[in-house]
Amino acid sequence: MERIGIVGLPNSGKSALFNALTGGSAPVAAHPFSTTETAVGVAQVPDHRLLALADMSHSRKVVHATVEVVDIAGLVAGSSTGEGLGNRFLAGIREVDALCLVLRAFEDANVVGGTDPLEDLGVLELELVLADAASLEVQLDKRRKAARVDHSLAGEVSAMEKALAALHAGTPLYRSALDEEARAALRPVFLLTNKPVLAVVNLGDDQVPEGDRLVKPVAEELGGTAEVLGVSVQLEAEAAQLAAGERAELLQGLGLGEGALPRVVRAAYHLLGRRTFLTTGDKESRAWTFRAGAKAPECAGVIHSDLQRGFIRAEVIRWDELLELGSWTAAKAAGRLRVEGKDYEVVDGDVLEIRFNV
């Protein structure tokens, strides 16, 4: 399972966000470095499509997709050279596939730290850039020497040189002008800023009504290279402790709809390149996770390896079309099920039934 790492300065609210997302119990305190080790948890991906299909099929069991979340030890200025918990911070980031940057906007005299999310972003990005530049300088020299013998490494060396130029200019690679081909060539180098990014601006309860204003400067700074969400982490964490009905009532009463946590989880899930296909029946309705761009046999293998090995065809219908027809049997009778073969690229929200023979 691919992982998203939650990254932030001490007291930014990253551990509280981790707990709210996963139901975990990472320590939360008003002093720096209450998180000294990485914690790993699993967040359920809310999906109204799945719930609607389960209701249609009168399913006895409902299984949501999940995403793995990692709470990484806090970063401070100088982490790239070992300050604070720098080494643990950098090691934690290298082990995840995408980053969720938690930027503090809330004000609390009892909690140490600044309240400008743009300043938080600047510190985080600078430390990541410095760490990447130091790592790349060492690796580039080795690659150049190897490329003199193995000319197939020329493309990788070129990508590394462009990346180092961007880093020396203070630009994280996810914000740089490097194209996807160069970014792909850099993946074996495991650079921190070559990972996709999501940003969460942590608001105080009283700041929620003006969340858009507080989020806007961060969104403008990132310039469309990352999704930016405003979240009152403390409020959401408290709501997450309530029973489902009470939680919904609280969030609705505050005018927050379903709340921000589902948006954070869904954004993280998509950032990791994960998509969902669905199966439904009276026994079970389930959301299955697949890699964006995967074809039908690979998706069949997500259910069971035998289905991929003996794949014949997939019967496919969009979730909303199936819901409109009322049942799989009705969809079949109406001729609305598409028969797709091995080259079919599964789309998020497809409902599948796999035909196979082993």
C-alpha positions as CSV (number, residue, x, y, z in Angstrom):
1,M,0.0,0.0,0.0
2,E,1.3,3.4,-0.9
3,R,1.6,6.0,1.9
4,I,1.1,9.7,2.3
5,G,3.3,11.4,5.0
6,I,2.0,14.2,7.2
7,V,4.7,16.9,7.5
8,G,4.8,20.1,9.5
9,L,6.6,22.3,12.0
10,P,6.2,21.5,15.7
11,N,2.7,22.4,17.0
12,S,1.3,22.8,13.5
13,G,-1.4,20.2,14.2
14,K,-0.1,17.4,12.1
15,S,-0.4,14.7,14.8
16,A,-4.0,15.8,15.6
17,L,-4.7,15.6,11.8
18,F,-3.2,12.1,11.8
19,N,-5.4,11.0,14.8
20,A,-8.5,12.5,13.2
21,L,-7.9,10.7,9.9
22,T,-6.9,7.3,11.3
23,G,-8.4,7.1,14.7
24,G,-4.9,6.8,16.0
25,S,-3.4,8.0,19.2
26,A,-0.2,9.8,18.3
27,P,0.8,12.1,21.2
28,V,-0.5,15.7,20.9
29,A,1.0,18.4,23.1
30,A,1.5,22.2,23.3
31,H,5.3,21.8,23.3
32,P,7.6,20.9,20.3
33,F,8.6,17.4,19.4
34,S,5.8,15.5,21.1
35,T,6.1,13.3,18.0
36,T,9.6,11.8,18.0
37,E,8.9,8.7,15.9
38,T,6.8,8.0,12.8
39,A,3.4,6.6,13.5
40,V,1.5,4.7,10.8
41,G,-2.3,4.4,10.5
42,V,-5.0,3.6,7.9
43,A,-7.7,6.1,6.9
44,Q,-11.0,5.0,5.4
45,V,-11.9,6.7,2.1
46,P,-15.5,8.0,2.3
47,D,-17.4,7.1,-0.9
48,H,-21.1,8.0,-1.3
49,R,-21.2,5.9,-4.5
50,L,-20.4,2.8,-2.5
51,L,-23.0,3.5,0.2
52,A,-25.7,4.1,-2.5
53,L,-24.9,0.8,-4.2
54,A,-24.9,-1.0,-0.9
55,D,-28.4,0.4,-0.1
56,M,-29.6,-0.6,-3.6
57,S,-28.3,-4.2,-3.2
58,H,-29.3,-4.5,0.5
59,S,-25.7,-5.5,1.1
60,R,-25.0,-7.2,4.4
61,K,-21.4,-5.9,4.4
62,V,-19.8,-2.7,3.1
63,V,-16.0,-2.4,2.6
64,H,-14.5,1.0,1.9
65,A,-11.1,1.7,0.2
66,T,-8.3,2.8,2.5
67,V,-5.2,4.9,2.4
68,E,-2.1,4.5,4.6
69,V,-1.1,7.7,6.5
70,V,2.2,8.4,8.3
71,D,2.8,11.0,11.0
72,I,6.4,12.1,10.5
73,A,8.5,13.7,13.3
74,G,8.4,17.5,13.3
75,L,10.7,19.7,11.2
76,V,12.5,22.9,12.3
77,A,14.8,25.3,10.5
78,G,18.1,23.4,10.1
79,S,16.5,20.0,9.9
80,S,18.4,19.4,6.6
81,T,21.7,19.6,8.5
82,G,20.5,17.6,11.6
83,E,18.9,20.3,13.8
84,G,16.0,19.2,16.0
85,L,14.9,15.7,14.8
86,G,16.3,16.3,11.3
87,N,17.6,12.9,10.6
88,R,14.3,11.2,11.7
89,F,12.3,13.7,9.7
90,L,14.3,13.1,6.5
91,A,14.2,9.4,6.9
92,G,10.4,9.4,7.5
93,I,9.9,11.5,4.3
94,R,12.0,9.2,2.1
95,E,9.7,6.3,3.1
96,V,6.4,7.8,1.8
97,D,5.1,8.3,-1.7
98,A,3.3,11.7,-1.3
99,L,3.3,14.6,1.2
100,C,0.6,16.4,3.1
101,L,2.1,19.7,4.4
102,V,0.3,21.0,7.5
103,L,0.6,24.8,7.8
104,R,-0.6,26.6,10.9
105,A,-3.0,29.5,10.8
106,F,-4.7,29.1,14.2
107,E,-3.8,31.3,17.1
108,D,-3.4,30.0,20.6
109,A,-1.3,31.7,23.2
110,N,-0.7,28.4,25.0
111,V,0.8,26.7,21.9
112,V,4.3,27.7,20.9
113,G,4.9,28.6,17.3
114,G,4.0,31.1,14.5
115,T,0.6,31.5,12.9
116,D,1.5,32.5,9.3
117,P,0.9,29.5,7.0
118,L,3.1,31.1,4.3
119,E,6.1,31.2,6.7
120,D,5.5,27.6,7.6
121,L,5.5,26.7,3.9
122,G,8.7,28.6,3.4
123,V,10.5,26.8,6.2
124,L,9.3,23.4,5.1
125,E,10.2,23.9,1.5
126,L,13.6,25.4,2.2
127,E,14.6,22.4,4.4
128,L,13.4,19.9,1.8
129,V,15.2,21.8,-1.0
130,L,18.5,22.0,1.0
131,A,18.3,18.2,1.8
132,D,17.6,17.4,-1.9
133,A,20.4,19.6,-3.2
134,A,23.0,18.1,-0.8
135,S,21.9,14.6,-1.8
136,L,21.8,15.3,-5.5
137,E,25.2,16.9,-5.6
138,V,26.8,13.7,-4.3
139,Q,24.7,11.4,-6.6
140,L,25.2,13.6,-9.7
141,D,29.0,13.4,-9.5
142,K,28.8,9.6,-9.4
143,R,26.2,9.4,-12.3
144,R,28.4,11.6,-14.5
145,K,31.3,9.3,-14.0
146,A,29.1,6.2,-14.7
147,A,27.7,7.9,-17.9
148,R,31.1,8.1,-19.4
149,V,31.0,4.3,-19.7
150,D,27.2,3.7,-19.9
151,H,25.8,6.3,-22.4
152,S,22.2,5.1,-21.6
153,L,22.6,7.2,-18.4
154,A,22.8,10.5,-20.3
155,G,19.1,11.2,-19.9
156,E,19.2,10.6,-16.2
157,V,22.2,12.9,-15.8
158,S,20.5,15.6,-17.8
159,A,17.4,15.4,-15.6
160,M,19.6,15.5,-12.5
161,E,21.4,18.6,-13.8
162,K,18.1,20.4,-14.5
163,A,16.8,19.4,-11.1
164,L,19.9,20.7,-9.3
165,A,19.6,24.0,-11.0
166,A,16.0,24.3,-9.8
167,L,17.0,23.4,-6.3
168,H,19.9,25.8,-6.2
169,A,17.3,28.5,-7.2
170,G,15.3,27.5,-4.1
171,T,12.5,25.8,-6.1
172,P,11.1,22.4,-4.9
173,L,10.9,20.0,-7.8
174,Y,7.1,19.7,-7.5
175,R,7.0,23.4,-8.2
176,S,9.7,23.4,-10.9
177,A,9.4,23.6,-14.7
178,L,10.7,20.0,-15.1
179,D,8.5,18.0,-17.3
180,E,7.0,14.6,-16.4
181,E,9.7,12.7,-18.3
182,A,12.5,14.3,-16.3
183,R,10.5,13.9,-13.0
184,A,10.1,10.1,-13.9
185,A,13.9,9.8,-14.6
186,L,14.6,11.2,-11.1
187,R,12.4,8.7,-9.2
188,P,15.3,6.2,-8.6
189,V,17.2,9.0,-6.9
190,F,14.4,9.3,-4.2
191,L,14.4,13.1,-3.9
192,L,12.1,14.6,-1.3
193,T,10.6,17.4,-3.4
194,N,10.0,15.0,-6.4
195,K,6.9,13.7,-4.5
196,P,3.4,15.0,-5.1
197,V,2.1,17.4,-2.5
198,L,-1.2,18.3,-0.8
199,A,-1.3,21.3,1.6
200,V,-3.7,21.7,4.7
201,V,-4.0,25.1,6.3
202,N,-4.9,24.4,9.9
203,L,-7.5,26.9,11.0
204,G,-8.9,27.8,14.4
205,D,-12.6,27.2,15.0
206,D,-13.2,30.9,14.8
207,Q,-11.4,31.2,11.5
208,V,-13.5,28.7,9.6
209,P,-15.9,31.3,8.2
210,E,-12.9,33.1,6.7
211,G,-11.1,30.0,5.6
212,D,-11.0,30.9,1.9
213,R,-9.2,34.2,2.7
214,L,-6.5,32.4,4.7
215,V,-6.1,29.6,2.2
216,K,-5.8,31.9,-0.8
217,P,-2.2,33.2,-0.3
218,V,-0.9,29.6,0.1
219,A,-2.8,28.5,-3.0
220,E,-1.4,31.4,-5.0
221,E,2.1,30.7,-3.8
222,L,1.9,27.1,-4.8
223,G,0.4,28.2,-8.2
224,G,-1.7,25.2,-8.9
225,T,1.1,22.6,-8.2
226,A,-0.7,21.3,-5.1
227,E,-4.3,21.2,-3.8
228,V,-4.8,23.4,-0.8
229,L,-7.5,22.7,1.8
230,G,-8.5,24.8,4.8
231,V,-9.3,22.6,7.9
232,S,-10.0,23.2,11.5
233,V,-8.1,20.2,12.6
234,Q,-9.1,20.5,16.3
235,L,-12.8,20.8,15.5
236,E,-12.6,17.9,13.0
237,A,-10.6,15.8,15.5
238,E,-13.3,16.4,18.2
239,A,-16.1,15.6,15.7
240,A,-14.3,12.4,14.7
241,Q,-14.6,11.1,18.3
242,L,-18.4,11.2,18.1
243,A,-20.9,8.6,16.9
244,A,-21.7,9.0,13.2
245,G,-25.1,10.5,13.8
246,E,-23.8,13.0,16.4
247,R,-20.9,13.9,14.2
248,A,-23.1,14.6,11.2
249,E,-25.4,16.7,13.4
250,L,-22.5,18.8,14.8
251,L,-20.9,19.4,11.4
252,Q,-24.3,20.2,9.7
253,G,-25.1,22.6,12.6
254,L,-21.8,24.4,12.0
255,G,-22.5,24.7,8.3
256,L,-19.6,22.3,7.4
257,G,-21.6,19.7,5.5
258,E,-19.7,16.4,5.7
259,G,-16.7,18.2,7.2
260,A,-13.2,18.6,5.8
261,L,-11.7,15.2,6.7
262,P,-13.4,13.3,3.8
263,R,-12.0,15.9,1.4
264,V,-8.5,15.5,2.8
265,V,-8.6,11.7,2.6
266,R,-10.0,11.7,-1.0
267,A,-7.4,14.2,-2.0
268,A,-4.6,12.1,-0.5
269,Y,-6.0,9.0,-2.2
270,H,-6.0,10.6,-5.6
271,L,-2.6,12.2,-5.1
272,L,-1.2,8.7,-4.7
273,G,-2.6,7.8,-8.1
274,R,-5.2,5.5,-6.6
275,R,-8.6,5.1,-8.1
276,T,-11.7,3.0,-7.2
277,F,-13.8,0.4,-9.0
278,L,-16.8,-1.1,-7.2
279,T,-18.6,-4.5,-6.9
280,T,-22.0,-4.9,-5.4
281,G,-24.4,-7.6,-4.3
282,D,-26.5,-8.8,-1.4
283,K,-23.6,-10.2,0.5
284,E,-21.2,-7.3,0.0
285,S,-20.6,-4.0,-1.7
286,R,-16.9,-3.1,-1.8
287,A,-14.6,-0.3,-3.1
288,W,-11.5,-1.8,-4.7
289,T,-8.3,0.3,-5.1
290,F,-6.4,0.2,-8.4
291,R,-3.6,2.1,-10.1
292,A,-4.8,5.0,-12.3
293,G,-4.6,3.7,-15.9
294,A,-4.8,0.0,-15.0
295,K,-6.5,-2.3,-17.5
296,A,-9.3,-4.8,-16.6
297,P,-7.1,-7.9,-16.0
298,E,-4.9,-6.0,-13.5
299,C,-8.0,-4.8,-11.7
300,A,-9.4,-8.3,-11.6
301,G,-6.1,-9.3,-9.9
302,V,-6.9,-6.8,-7.1
303,I,-9.8,-9.0,-6.2
304,H,-7.9,-12.3,-6.6
305,S,-4.9,-13.5,-8.6
306,D,-7.0,-16.3,-10.1
307,L,-9.3,-13.7,-11.7
308,Q,-6.3,-12.0,-13.4
309,R,-4.8,-15.3,-14.5
310,G,-8.0,-16.7,-16.0
311,F,-9.5,-13.4,-17.1
312,I,-12.0,-13.7,-20.0
313,R,-13.9,-10.5,-19.9
314,A,-15.4,-7.8,-17.6
315,E,-19.1,-6.7,-17.5
316,V,-19.0,-3.0,-16.8
317,I,-21.5,-0.2,-16.0
318,R,-21.1,3.2,-14.4
319,W,-22.2,3.4,-10.8
320,D,-24.8,6.1,-11.3
321,E,-26.3,4.3,-14.4
322,L,-26.6,1.1,-12.3
323,L,-28.2,3.0,-9.5
324,E,-30.7,4.6,-11.9
325,L,-31.7,1.1,-13.2
326,G,-32.1,-0.3,-9.8
327,S,-30.2,-3.6,-9.9
328,W,-27.6,-5.7,-11.8
329,T,-30.4,-7.9,-13.2
330,A,-32.3,-4.9,-14.5
331,A,-29.2,-3.5,-16.1
332,K,-28.5,-6.8,-17.8
333,A,-32.2,-7.1,-19.0
334,A,-32.0,-3.6,-20.4
335,G,-28.7,-4.4,-22.3
336,R,-26.8,-1.7,-20.5
337,L,-23.9,-3.8,-19.3
338,R,-20.8,-3.3,-21.5
339,V,-18.6,-6.3,-22.2
340,E,-15.0,-5.3,-22.1
341,G,-11.8,-7.3,-22.8
342,K,-8.2,-7.3,-21.8
343,D,-7.4,-3.8,-23.2
344,Y,-10.1,-2.0,-21.4
345,E,-8.8,0.8,-19.1
346,V,-10.9,0.8,-16.0
347,V,-12.3,4.2,-15.0
348,D,-12.9,5.5,-11.5
349,G,-16.5,4.7,-10.5
350,D,-16.9,1.6,-12.8
351,V,-18.9,-1.3,-11.4
352,L,-17.4,-4.6,-12.5
353,E,-18.2,-8.2,-12.7
354,I,-15.3,-10.4,-13.8
355,R,-15.7,-13.5,-16.0
356,F,-12.8,-15.9,-15.7
357,N,-11.7,-19.5,-16.1
358,V,-8.8,-21.2,-14.5
